Amino acid sequence: MDATAGSNPWLNIGIFAAFVVVTLVIVFRASRNNRTAADYYAAGRSFTGPQNGTAIAGDYLSAASFLGICGAIAVNGYDGFLYSIGFLVAWLVALLLVAELLRNTGRFTMADVLSFRLKQRPVRIAAATTTLVVCFFYLLAQMAGAGALVSLLLGIPDKVGQGVVIAVVGALMIIYVLVGGMKGTTWVQIIKAVLLVAGAAVMTVWVLALHGFSLSALLDHAVATAGNPAILNPGLQYGASDASRLDFLSLGLALVLGTAALPHVLMRFYTVPTAKEARRSVVWAIWLIGIFYVFTLVLGYGAAALIGPEAIKAAPGGVNAAAPLLAFELGGPLLLGLISAIAFATILAVVAGLTITAAASYAHDIYANVLKKGKAEPGTEVRVARRTVVVIGIVAIVGGVLANGQNVAFLVALAFAVAASANLPTIVYSLFWKRFTTRGALWSMYVGLASAILLIVFSPVVSGSPTSMFPDAHFAWWPLSNPGIVSIPLAFLVGAVVTLTAKPTEDPAKQSEMEVRSLTGIGAEGAVRH
């Protein structure tokens, strides 16, 4: 089965172009009020909880959720659905541990929270560094998804053509963020979230209708097409060996703990006016994300039943093509074009959110607070952020070309592992441990970041296997594909040991102020207006 043979590239391009034009108009309209740093980074804190929750869902339901998870379920069955479970459960950690406390304590970025009672300069540099690295890994996944999707739709099998596609996505993303800032990006994410959930709902009902609305009939059909009953059981991907079982534990740790440390998710809590709205945001996001992940179960097994795992793996785009192939099987070229346009919108919106987060981290934390010692003019800070957007866009394009062909859900899991290793220990310790010191924070962040990246570089992800980024090279000495099982506990341990073996130098009054503000919100609004 080959969707590209029956699809109409010009129809697909037309649907893509219509979406891009509509969203660009929205972005330009939203950009008219981008005068201050608060407008550009936090959309003037003008969004309600439900609006922001929908935007968070739009930020979170990335190419990994739609393309990668559907493909993982279609090919690996039960083990693929573990991505959905991990991504959803992670929101309970974000809701219970960080959402309200971060909103009360910070202004624009994660570093605002970490440097509240610790030493500003070194902590902001460390937080900005980890933010940029996490955003880069996440951007790799989105760019790889763009290459897979458009290569399928336009029938571009060669890497050069897919590289051009990735460059176009990068250029569009730069325009969105340069012009619209956080407000424009948020409206694009709201529109995208509604379209994505609606599109997935239509396909889910369609697949179930073909099987008499019987999930059992759908699963039986999937087993018959795949010729493998193991797709209904645990262990197809993560049960073959001891190493694969450890890899599953590592993946689970990264998924569940990573969300509460993702900079582009954390930054969303600053776009609402109060901590109460931040909580409402997360509740709305959980509902939308949870409903969507139920849909992925039906869509993944639907693709396995109607197309087959082998046909999916052989298609342009590989496992990431499962959802578009299913759309073509159900509704022909028109549904393929519509669903693919939604997936393309998904990529653009998430990439824009990541880029503005990375740009804000550099401009606000490094330029304004480290280089200018908090005395930068707001207009200058926004100009620096916009220049940073261009640089990040170019780096993302180059990285996306290298990562093209990897499963996007898997690439996002690496970003989660880096975030959970580099950011989460310091966030948790800063919010809940009075004795935590600047030295503990720096050691935790840098050791977590370095260990995660080191283990990824020397893992089968980068070299040593046919699906590696560099398949012809062989320098993989670490057997696991995800570093979380080592790097996350190591970062927690190092932060605790360094803190306990060093003399506290932080101001106790500042620690008490942070505790009161994070738990009650008293004083937070004054800091926001500052």
Buried (B, 14 or more C-beta within 10 A) or exposed (E): BBBBEEBBBEBBBEBBEEBBEEBBEBBEEBBEBBEBBBBBBBBBBBBBBBBBBBBBBBBBBBBBBBBBBBBBBBBBBBBBBBBBBBBBBBBBBBBEBBBBBBBBBBBBBBBBBBBBBBBBBBBBBBBBBBBBBBBBBBBBBBBBBBBBBBBBBBBBEEEEBBBEBBBBBBEBBBBBBBBBBBBBBBBBBBBBBBBBBEBBBBBBEBBBEBBEEEEEBBBBBBBEBBEBEBBBEBBBBBBEEEEBEBBBBBBBBBBBBBBBBBBBBBBBBBBBBBBEBBBBBBBBBBEBBBBBBBBBBBBBBBBBBBBBBEBBBEBBBBBBBBBBBBBBBBBBBBBBBBBBBBBBBBBBBBBBBBBBBBBBBBBBBBBBBBEBEEEBEBEBBBBBBBBBBBEBBBBBBBBBBBBBBBBBBBBBBBBBBBBBBBBBBBBBBBBEBEEBBBBBBBBBBBBBBBBBBBBBBBBBBBBBEEBBBEEEEEEBEBBBBBBBBBBBBBBBBBBBEBBEEBEBEBEEEEBEBBBEBBBEBEBBBEBBEE
